[in-house]
Amino acid sequence: MTEFIERMSLDDLDFGDANHCGEESPFTPTKLLGVAFLGAAVALSGYYIYASLGSEERARLREGVLNFVQDQVKNTAAFPPQ
């Protein structure tokens, strides 16, 4: 088969990435701004809660998060992707 015929046969395939009639794009400006606003609100709330904790609670929380991340890294290193 020639390269031209192979290209023509690939053009006929439907990979499902094109929007069909009546479908909205998942990346409309309204959706992007909504997700950005929600993320900012969650981050600000988390920082406010963290700032209101005492020094002992902050240290305990920091240590717990570090232990969690270290465990995840160890598990990932034990089972490398294939």
DSSP file (Angstrom, degrees, kcal/mol; ACC not computed):
  #  RESIDUE AA STRUCTURE BP1 BP2  ACC     N-H-->O    O-->H-N    N-H-->O    O-->H-N    TCO  KAPPA ALPHA  PHI   PSI    X-CA   Y-CA   Z-CA
    1    1 A M              0   0    0      0, 0.0     2,-0.1     0, 0.0     0, 0.0   0.000 360.0 360.0 360.0 141.5    0.0    0.0    0.0
    2    2 A T     >  -     0   0    0      1,-0.1     4,-2.0     4,-0.0     5,-0.2  -0.394 360.0-112.5 -83.2 164.6    1.3    3.4   -0.8
    3    3 A E  H  > S+     0   0    0      1,-0.2     4,-2.2     2,-0.2     5,-0.2   0.861 116.1  55.6 -64.0 -36.0    1.7    6.2    1.8
    4    4 A F  H  > S+     0   0    0      1,-0.2     4,-2.2     2,-0.2    -1,-0.2   0.912 107.8  47.6 -63.8 -43.3   -1.1    8.2    0.2
    5    5 A I  H  > S+     0   0    0      2,-0.2     4,-2.0     1,-0.2    -1,-0.2   0.883 110.6  52.6 -67.0 -37.5   -3.6    5.4    0.5
    6    6 A E  H  X S+     0   0    0     -4,-2.0     4,-1.7     2,-0.2    -2,-0.2   0.904 109.6  49.1 -63.5 -41.2   -2.6    4.8    4.1
    7    7 A R  H  X S+     0   0    0     -4,-2.2     4,-1.8     1,-0.2    -2,-0.2   0.909 109.5  51.6 -64.6 -41.4   -3.2    8.5    4.9
    8    8 A M  H  X S+     0   0    0     -4,-2.2     4,-0.9     1,-0.2    -1,-0.2   0.892 109.0  50.2 -63.5 -38.9   -6.6    8.4    3.2
    9    9 A S  H  < S+     0   0    0     -4,-2.0     4,-0.4     1,-0.2     3,-0.3   0.845 109.6  51.3 -70.1 -31.6   -7.7    5.4    5.2
   10   10 A L  H >< S+     0   0    0     -4,-1.7     3,-0.9     1,-0.2    -1,-0.2   0.816 102.5  60.5 -71.9 -30.3   -6.6    7.1    8.5
   11   11 A D  H 3< S+     0   0    0     -4,-1.8    -1,-0.2     1,-0.2    -2,-0.2   0.789  99.9  56.7 -66.6 -26.4   -8.6   10.2    7.6
   12   12 A D  T 3< S+     0   0    0     -4,-0.9    -1,-0.2    -3,-0.3    -2,-0.2   0.647  86.4  99.8 -79.6 -15.0  -11.8    8.1    7.6
   13   13 A L    <   -     0   0    0     -3,-0.9     2,-0.6    -4,-0.4    -3,-0.0  -0.437  66.7-141.0 -75.1 146.1  -11.3    6.9   11.1
   14   14 A D        +     0   0    0      1,-0.1    -2,-0.1    -2,-0.1    -1,-0.1  -0.929  18.7 179.7-108.8 110.9  -13.2    8.6   13.9
   15   15 A F        -     0   0    0     -2,-0.6    -1,-0.1     1,-0.0    -2,-0.0   0.464  43.4-121.1 -90.3  -2.4  -11.1    9.0   17.1
   16   16 A G  S    S+     0   0    0      1,-0.1     4,-0.1     3,-0.0    -2,-0.1   0.583  83.7 110.4  78.7  10.0  -13.8   10.6   19.1
   17   17 A D        +     0   0    0      2,-0.1     2,-0.3     0, 0.0    -1,-0.1   0.600  54.1  88.4 -94.6 -10.4  -11.9   13.8   19.7
   18   18 A A  S    S-     0   0    0      1,-0.1     2,-0.3     0, 0.0    -4,-0.0  -0.644  84.3-112.4 -87.1 144.3  -14.0   16.1   17.5
   19   19 A N        -     0   0    0     -2,-0.3     2,-0.2     4,-0.0     3,-0.1  -0.565  31.3-143.2 -73.4 134.8  -17.1   17.8   18.9
   20   20 A H    >   -     0   0    0     -2,-0.3     3,-2.1     1,-0.2    -1,-0.0  -0.507  39.6 -67.1 -92.4 167.0  -20.3   16.5   17.4
   21   21 A C  T 3  S+     0   0    0      1,-0.3    -1,-0.2    -2,-0.2     3,-0.1  -0.274 121.7  13.5 -55.7 131.2  -23.3   18.7   16.7
   22   22 A G  T 3  S+     0   0    0      1,-0.3     2,-0.3    -3,-0.1    -1,-0.3   0.366  96.7 121.6  86.6  -5.3  -25.0   20.0   19.8
   23   23 A E    <   -     0   0    0     -3,-2.1    -1,-0.3     1,-0.0     2,-0.2  -0.725  55.3-134.8 -94.4 142.1  -22.1   19.1   22.2
   24   24 A E        -     0   0    0     -2,-0.3    -4,-0.1    -3,-0.1    -1,-0.0  -0.599  23.2-108.3 -88.8 153.4  -20.3   21.8   24.2
   25   25 A S    >   -     0   0    0     -2,-0.2     3,-0.6     1,-0.1    -1,-0.1  -0.597  19.8-135.6 -75.0 140.5  -16.6   22.0   24.6
   26   26 A P  T 3  S+     0   0    0      0, 0.0    -1,-0.1     0, 0.0    -2,-0.0   0.595  98.6  61.6 -73.7  -7.0  -15.4   21.0   28.0
   27   27 A F  T 3   +     0   0    0      4,-0.1    -2,-0.0     5,-0.0     0, 0.0  -0.298  67.4 149.9-115.9  48.7  -13.1   24.0   28.1
   28   28 A T    <>  -     0   0    0     -3,-0.6     4,-2.4     1,-0.1     5,-0.2  -0.477  58.1-114.7 -74.7 152.6  -15.4   27.0   27.9
   29   29 A P  H  > S+     0   0    0      0, 0.0     4,-2.5     0, 0.0     5,-0.2   0.855 115.6  55.6 -57.3 -35.2  -14.3   30.2   29.6
   30   30 A T  H  > S+     0   0    0      2,-0.2     4,-2.1     1,-0.2     5,-0.1   0.927 109.7  44.8 -64.3 -44.2  -17.1   29.9   32.1
   31   31 A K  H  > S+     0   0    0      2,-0.2     4,-2.5    -3,-0.2     5,-0.2   0.909 113.1  50.8 -66.9 -41.6  -16.1   26.4   33.2
   32   32 A L  H  X S+     0   0    0     -4,-2.4     4,-2.3     1,-0.2    -2,-0.2   0.917 112.5  45.7 -63.4 -43.0  -12.4   27.4   33.4
   33   33 A L  H  X S+     0   0    0     -4,-2.5     4,-2.6    -5,-0.2    -1,-0.2   0.877 111.7  53.1 -67.6 -36.4  -13.1   30.4   35.5
   34   34 A G  H  X S+     0   0    0     -4,-2.1     4,-2.4    -5,-0.2    -2,-0.2   0.922 111.1  45.2 -63.5 -43.9  -15.5   28.4   37.7
   35   35 A V  H  X S+     0   0    0     -4,-2.5     4,-2.5     2,-0.2    -2,-0.2   0.899 113.7  50.0 -66.7 -40.2  -12.9   25.7   38.4
   36   36 A A  H  X S+     0   0    0     -4,-2.3     4,-2.3    -5,-0.2    -2,-0.2   0.915 112.1  47.6 -63.9 -42.8  -10.2   28.4   39.0
   37   37 A F  H  X S+     0   0    0     -4,-2.6     4,-2.3     2,-0.2    -2,-0.2   0.914 112.2  49.3 -64.9 -43.0  -12.4   30.2   41.4
   38   38 A L  H  X S+     0   0    0     -4,-2.4     4,-2.3     2,-0.2    -2,-0.2   0.915 111.5  49.3 -62.7 -43.5  -13.3   27.0   43.3
   39   39 A G  H  X S+     0   0    0     -4,-2.5     4,-2.4     1,-0.2    -1,-0.2   0.902 111.5  48.9 -62.3 -41.7   -9.7   26.0   43.5
   40   40 A A  H  X S+     0   0    0     -4,-2.3     4,-2.5     2,-0.2    -1,-0.2   0.896 110.8  50.6 -65.3 -39.7   -8.7   29.5   44.9
   41   41 A A  H  X S+     0   0    0     -4,-2.3     4,-2.2     2,-0.2    -2,-0.2   0.904 111.6  47.2 -66.0 -40.9  -11.5   29.3   47.4
   42   42 A V  H  X S+     0   0    0     -4,-2.3     4,-2.5     2,-0.2    -2,-0.2   0.914 113.3  48.6 -66.3 -42.5  -10.5   25.9   48.7
   43   43 A A  H  X S+     0   0    0     -4,-2.4     4,-2.4     2,-0.2    -2,-0.2   0.910 112.3  48.2 -64.1 -42.3   -6.8   26.9   48.9
   44   44 A L  H  X S+     0   0    0     -4,-2.5     4,-2.3     2,-0.2    -1,-0.2   0.899 112.0  49.6 -65.4 -40.7   -7.7   30.1   50.8
   45   45 A S  H  X S+     0   0    0     -4,-2.2     4,-2.4     2,-0.2    -2,-0.2   0.919 111.1  49.6 -64.2 -43.1   -9.9   28.1   53.2
   46   46 A G  H  X S+     0   0    0     -4,-2.5     4,-2.5     1,-0.2    -2,-0.2   0.909 111.7  48.1 -61.7 -42.4   -7.2   25.6   53.8
   47   47 A Y  H  X S+     0   0    0     -4,-2.4     4,-2.7     2,-0.2    -1,-0.2   0.900 110.5  51.8 -65.8 -39.9   -4.6   28.3   54.5
   48   48 A Y  H  X S+     0   0    0     -4,-2.3     4,-1.4     2,-0.2    -2,-0.2   0.919 112.3  45.5 -62.7 -43.7   -7.0   30.1   56.9
   49   49 A I  H  X S+     0   0    0     -4,-2.4     4,-0.6     2,-0.2    -2,-0.2   0.922 113.9  49.0 -65.3 -43.8   -7.6   26.9   58.8
   50   50 A Y  H >< S+     0   0    0     -4,-2.5     3,-1.0     1,-0.2    -2,-0.2   0.905 110.4  51.1 -62.3 -41.4   -3.9   26.1   58.9
   51   51 A A  H 3< S+     0   0    0     -4,-2.7    -1,-0.2     1,-0.2    -2,-0.2   0.786 106.1  55.6 -68.0 -26.7   -3.0   29.6   60.1
   52   52 A S  H 3< S+     0   0    0     -4,-1.4    -1,-0.2    -3,-0.2    -2,-0.2   0.579  89.4  98.2 -84.0  -7.7   -5.6   29.4   62.9
   53   53 A L  S << S-     0   0    0     -3,-1.0     2,-0.1    -4,-0.6    -3,-0.0  -0.396  78.6-111.2 -75.5 155.8   -4.0   26.2   64.3
   54   54 A G     >  -     0   0    0     -2,-0.1     4,-2.4     1,-0.1     5,-0.2  -0.294  34.1 -99.8 -77.3 171.3   -1.6   26.3   67.2
   55   55 A S  H  > S+     0   0    0      1,-0.2     4,-2.3     2,-0.2     5,-0.2   0.867 122.0  51.0 -64.5 -36.8    2.1   25.5   66.8
   56   56 A E  H  > S+     0   0    0      2,-0.2     4,-2.3     1,-0.2    -1,-0.2   0.913 111.3  47.5 -66.9 -41.8    1.7   21.9   68.1
   57   57 A E  H  > S+     0   0    0      2,-0.2     4,-2.6     1,-0.2    -2,-0.2   0.892 111.4  51.6 -66.5 -38.3   -1.2   21.2   65.8
   58   58 A R  H  X S+     0   0    0     -4,-2.4     4,-2.9     2,-0.2     5,-0.2   0.934 111.0  47.3 -62.0 -45.7    0.8   22.6   62.8
   59   59 A A  H  X S+     0   0    0     -4,-2.3     4,-2.4     2,-0.2    -2,-0.2   0.908 113.4  48.0 -63.4 -41.8    3.8   20.5   63.6
   60   60 A R  H  X S+     0   0    0     -4,-2.3     4,-2.3     2,-0.2    -1,-0.2   0.908 114.0  46.8 -65.1 -42.2    1.6   17.4   64.0
   61   61 A L  H  X S+     0   0    0     -4,-2.6     4,-2.5     2,-0.2    -2,-0.2   0.922 112.5  49.6 -65.3 -44.4   -0.2   18.1   60.7
   62   62 A R  H  X S+     0   0    0     -4,-2.9     4,-2.4     1,-0.2    -2,-0.2   0.909 112.2  48.2 -60.8 -43.1    3.1   18.8   58.9
   63   63 A E  H  X S+     0   0    0     -4,-2.4     4,-2.4    -5,-0.2    -1,-0.2   0.893 111.0  50.8 -65.8 -40.1    4.6   15.6   60.2
   64   64 A G  H  X S+     0   0    0     -4,-2.3     4,-2.2     2,-0.2    -2,-0.2   0.908 111.4  47.5 -63.9 -42.1    1.5   13.6   59.2
   65   65 A V  H  X S+     0   0    0     -4,-2.5     4,-2.5     2,-0.2    -2,-0.2   0.919 112.1  49.9 -66.0 -42.9    1.6   15.0   55.7
   66   66 A L  H  X S+     0   0    0     -4,-2.4     4,-2.5     1,-0.2    -2,-0.2   0.904 110.7  49.4 -63.0 -41.0    5.3   14.3   55.3
   67   67 A N  H  X S+     0   0    0     -4,-2.4     4,-2.3     2,-0.2    -1,-0.2   0.905 110.7  50.8 -63.7 -40.8    4.8   10.7   56.5
   68   68 A F  H  X S+     0   0    0     -4,-2.2     4,-2.1     2,-0.2    -2,-0.2   0.931 112.1  46.2 -61.6 -46.2    2.0   10.2   54.0
   69   69 A V  H  X S+     0   0    0     -4,-2.5     4,-2.4     1,-0.2    -2,-0.2   0.906 111.7  51.4 -65.3 -41.4    4.0   11.6   51.1
   70   70 A Q  H  X S+     0   0    0     -4,-2.5     4,-2.4     1,-0.2    -1,-0.2   0.903 109.8  50.0 -62.5 -40.6    7.0    9.4   52.1
   71   71 A D  H  X S+     0   0    0     -4,-2.3     4,-2.4     2,-0.2    -1,-0.2   0.900 110.8  49.6 -63.5 -40.4    4.8    6.3   52.2
   72   72 A Q  H  X S+     0   0    0     -4,-2.1     4,-2.1     2,-0.2    -2,-0.2   0.897 111.2  48.8 -65.8 -39.4    3.4    7.1   48.8
   73   73 A V  H  X S+     0   0    0     -4,-2.4     4,-2.4     2,-0.2    -2,-0.2   0.903 111.5  49.7 -67.0 -40.4    6.9    7.6   47.4
   74   74 A K  H  X S+     0   0    0     -4,-2.4     4,-1.9     2,-0.2    -2,-0.2   0.911 111.3  48.9 -63.9 -42.2    8.1    4.3   48.9
   75   75 A N  H  X S+     0   0    0     -4,-2.4     4,-1.3     1,-0.2    -2,-0.2   0.880 111.8  49.2 -65.1 -37.5    5.1    2.5   47.5
   76   76 A T  H  < S+     0   0    0     -4,-2.1    -2,-0.2     1,-0.2    -1,-0.2   0.889 111.4  48.9 -68.5 -39.2    5.7    4.0   44.1
   77   77 A A  H  < S+     0   0    0     -4,-2.4    -2,-0.2     1,-0.2    -1,-0.2   0.825 108.8  53.8 -69.5 -30.6    9.4    3.0   44.2
   78   78 A A  H  < S+     0   0    0     -4,-1.9    -1,-0.2     1,-0.3    -2,-0.2   0.815 117.5  36.5 -72.8 -30.0    8.5   -0.5   45.2
   79   79 A F  S  < S-     0   0    0     -4,-1.3    -1,-0.3    -5,-0.1     3,-0.1  -0.714  82.2-168.0-124.1  79.1    6.2   -0.9   42.2
   80   80 A P        -     0   0    0      0, 0.0    -3,-0.1     0, 0.0    -4,-0.0  -0.331  34.7 -94.2 -66.7 149.4    7.7    0.9   39.2
   81   81 A P              0   0    0      0, 0.0    -5,-0.0     0, 0.0     0, 0.0  -0.310 360.0 360.0 -62.9 146.7    5.5    1.4   36.2
   82   82 A Q              0   0    0     -3,-0.1    -3,-0.0     0, 0.0     0, 0.0   0.423 360.0 360.0-103.6 360.0    5.9   -1.3   33.6
